Amino acid sequence: MIGVAALALCLTGSVHAQATVGVSTSTSLKANLSAARLPKIISNGDTAITARIAALNQLNVRVQDLKNVSAAEKANISNIVQSNITGLTALKAKLDADTDVTVAAADAKSIFGSYRIYALIIPQGYIAAAADRVQTIAGMMNTIGVKLQTRITADQTAGKNVTAMQTALTDLNAKVADAVKQAQTAQSSIATLTPDQGNKTVMASNTAALKAARADIKVATEDLGAARSDAKTIIQDLKTLGIDASASTSTSATVTQ
């Protein structure tokens, strides 16, 4: 009986020792895996941060060159850009100094959760740029409209039928006016948006505002396309009615750009 008890005790001790060795090996393996993951997490995070800072700097340069965006809006976008660059720079320094894989993973995750660079800041800036372009082209189209009106009036004074041309010009002016309105609406609706910082309600609101602004820009672009078509039709009709072709050359060239 004693021999059996001793054997059982020996076996129990052996099993416990094996279990201890197994736990120790597993812990060591996890530690090694974590150590191997850390440099990759930091490297990937650094790459993501660098790309975002470069995109922000590029956006800021473009926004500051816009002609039809107010100084206040430019300043607002510039402040948001700089705030994000400052935050990302500090985050990169912290991530580079991380020694714990869990902490590093959390820092890397915050690049995408706390800094909505591609989800908000970049779209916001480029919508402002698109709105600026629409208003610039609209200004050119208004200038063309004035010139076309002068020539239509001259033809009318000469006793020619200008009804179709006048109708086309009225449509041109209406389309250009609507393009400006749509661009301004898009511009104002995204001007004061700020990163959601993980707030789902704010995120949803920002997403909806960006979607609506893009739709406004699309309508504005279609308006300008229709206005160009009207201008081309008028120019062709003017030529048909005998207006000197050389007088229409500059207008025609501008419209077809």
Secondary structure, 3 states (H helix, E strand, C coil): CHHHHHHHHHHHHHHHHHHHHHHHHHHHHHHHHHHHHHHHHHHHHHHHHHHHHHHHHHHHHHHHCCCCCCHHHHHHHHHHHHHHHHHHHHHHHHHHHCCCHHHHHHHHHHHHHCCCHHHHHHHHHHHHHHHHHHHHHHHHHHHHHHHHHHHHHHHHHCCCCCHHHHHHHHHHHHHHHHHHHHHHHHHHHHCCCCCCCCCHHHHHHHHHHHHHHHHHHHHHHHHHHHHHHHHHHHHHHHHHCCCCHHHHHHHHHHHCC
